[in-house]
């Protein structure tokens, strides 16, 4: 895993980790449900695209999962939305504005 740590002027600083030095993936993997806003918002993770640029999620019991690009949001009802914040080795991190 390679990370961009900082950028200044014309210089970039990167770091890398391999094997046991890798941190645990963040987020929920396919088949898991994430609860946000004291449980009022439930996000079921159905899957992740092969290139890790989008996730398939169902919000609050939605029957058909939606494909949501990394950084994009979907309606969660009651004036709330859910954003796909990160995809890390098949794990999805989301946030809600509720």
N, C-alpha and C positions, 0 to 999 in steps of 0.2 A: 504494500500500500504506500503510495506516494502522496504527500500533502504539500500544498503551497502555504508556507508559514507567513511570509511577508513579501511586500514589494515596495521598493523605494528607489526613486530616480530610475536608473536603468538596470537595477539589480533585483533578482528574485532569490528568495531563500526557500529551499525545499528540504523536507525530511522524508525518511522512508522507514518502514518497519516490515519485517517478514516473520513468518512462522509464529512461534510462541510470543514474539514481541508485539504482535497485532493486538489492538484493543478489541474487546468484544463488540460485535455489531450493535448499532443503536436502532431502536424501533421494534416493530412487530413484524413477524414473517407471515406468509400466506397461511390462512386458516385461523388467525388470531383476531381478536377484537380489542380495539383501543377505546377506553372510556375517557371522555373529556368533560369539562364543565360540570363537575360533581355528578357525573354519570348521565347527564341530560343528553349528551351527544355521544353516540356510539358509532365507531368506524370499523367495519369488517374489512380486513385486507384479503383480497382474493388472489392477487398475484402482482408480479413485477415484470416489466418488459425486459427482453433479453439484453438491451443496451443500458438498462437502469435509468432511463429518462422519464419513465412514467410508471404509475401504479394503478391497479384496478381495485377500486374501493366501493363499498356500499355504505351509505350514511343513514343512520337511524332506521335500520330495517329495510332499506330499499331493496326491492326484489332483484333488480338488474344492476350489477356493479358497473361503475363508470370508469373510463380510463382518464386519469388526471395526470397531466404533465408535472414534472418537478417544478415547484414554485407556483403552480396554479391552484385556484380555489374552486370549491363547489358549494352550492347552497345546502345548508343543514336545517332550514326551516326556522321560523320565529326570528328572522333577521340575522341569523348566524351563518357563518360559513366555515368550511374546513379546508385547510391548506396542506398540500403535500410539501413538507419542509426538507425532507432528506430521504435518500435511498442508499443504504449501506449494505452491500453484499447480500441483497435479497430481503433486507429488513426495511420497513417503511416508518418514517417519523412524520407525524401530523400535528397540527395545532388548530385551535378554534378561536374565534373572536367573540365567543359568547360570554 
